[in-house]
Amino acid sequence: PLSAIKINKNDSQRIQRALEVFELTGLPLSSFHRQLVENRSHRFVNLIIAPGSGVEVLRPRIGDRFKMMLKAGFVEEVQKLYSSGRLTIDMSSMKAIGYHEIWQYLAGDISYDEMKVSVPIATAQFAKRQMSWLRRWHDATWFDHDLNFDKLVEALCNFCSSGVHSFYN
């Protein structure tokens, strides 16, 4: 009942997952969430390595990465899936960023140029949502991945050897 209240009635993936958990364990999904909160332990430390400047610093990298993916055959990969006849754009696997837009291009719904522009935009929007979600982790320690590799390793080693895992950056 608690999961039913929390899960949107149109979110078939989460509904299916909640039902699978109940079928496999005999326990509602909410009981596992409650256990996580009640049994929170300091055995685990949340470390987040992210760009210190936020998503804006990622935009050029996202664009470059997508260009590399195109050169490596990403469109051809999706073309094989598209041509197989076993998948549709409505399937969750085809909703993934990049796959969805390339599928739309292959179906003739958008141009190649529109696809090339929309994938980096969707990726940057997703990265921004991820950063917002991660900022809500109040017990996390952040490390700036823009540090050079040696400084990042040094900062991580200092953190791990300090024995004090409750400070925030």
N, C-alpha and C positions, 0 to 999 in steps of 0.2 A: 504493500500500500504506500509506503514512503517513497519508493522509487517511482510509482505511478504518479504521485503528486509532483515530483521533481522533473520527470522526463516529459518533454513536449509530446503530445499525442501524435504528431507528425514525424517524430524522430525515430524512424523504423530501425536504424542501426542500434541506438541505445536501448530501445525496447527489446530487440532481439538479444542483445548482450545480457540484459537483466534477466530475461527468461532462460537463457542458456546457463547463467550462473545458478539460478534457482534449480533448474533441472539437474545439473551436475552435482550440486552440493546439498540441496534441500534447504538452503538458507537464502533469504532475500539479499540482494545486492547491498541494500542499505546496512545490513549487519556488518558487512566487511568495511564499509565506509566508517561506521561507528567505531569498529575495532581500531582502525587506523588512528582516529582522533584520540580514543581512550588510551591506547598503548603507545602513544608517541614516546619515542626513546631518543636519547642522544647518541645512540650507536651510529646513526647515519648523519652525515653532514651534507647539506646542499651547497655545492659549489657551482657557480655560474661563471662561465668564461664568455664574455660578450664584448662587443665593441663599446669603448668608452663614450663614443660620440653619438650613439644611438643608430637608428635605422638609416639615417641620411648617408652615413659613411659606407653603408652596405650597397646602396643603389648602383654605383658603378661596378662593384664586384658581382652583383646579381646579374647585371647586363652582360658582363664578360663571361660569366659562367654559363649563361644560357646560349651565348654564341658558340662556346666550346661544345655544349651539348648538341647543338644543331650540326656542327661540323662532324661530331662523332656518330651521327646517324639517328638522332632522336625522332625525327619525322619518319624515317624508314621503320623504326621500331613500332611507332604507333600505327603506321600504315599496315603492318602485318596484323596487328590486333584488329584494326578496322576491317580489313579484308577477310578475316577469319569467319565473320558472320556469327561468332559466339558471344560477342559483347555488344552492349548498347551504351550510348552516352549517359544514360540514366543510372548505370551501375556505379557503385561507390568507387570502384577501382578507376573508372574513367572520370571521376570528379576531381582527381588529383591535379594540382596545378601543373600545367604543361600538357598533360595528356588531354585534358578537357579542351583546351584551346586548339591543340593540333587536330583533335577529332573534329572540332567545328570547322577548321580549315579544310580538312579532307572531305567533309560533307558539303562544302561549298557555302557554308553559312557566313564565313568571314574570309577575307583575303589573306594571303601569306604575310603581307606587311602588317595587317591588323594583328595577326597571331604573334608576329615577332615583337610587337609593342606590348600586347596585352599580357604575355607571360611574365616578363620582368615586373610589370606593375602589380600583377596578382601576387607574385612572390614577395615583393616589398611590403604589400599590404599584410600578407601573412606574417612576415617577420615582425612588423610593427605590433600585430596582435600577440605574437609570442612574447615580445619584450614586455608588453603591458601585463600579460599573464604572469610572467616571471617576476615582475616588480612586486607582485602581491605576496611573494614568498618572503615573509618577514624574517625567517631564520636563515636566509641564504647569505653567502658571502660572495661578493662579486669581484672578479678579476678582469682587468682590461686586456683583451686579447690583442690590442694594438701595440702592447709592449713588445719589444723584440723577444724572440724565443727564449734566450738565456734569462732575461729579466722575469719573464712569465714563469719559467721553471723555478727560478729562485724564490719568487713570491709564493708559489704553491708549496715549495719545500719548507719555507719559513712558516707558513700557515699550518702545515701538517705537523711540524715538529714542535710548534709552540704549546700544544696541549690545550690552548684556549680557543674554542671554536664558537664563541658567542659574540664576537665583534662583527660589525658590519662595515663594508666599504661604501 
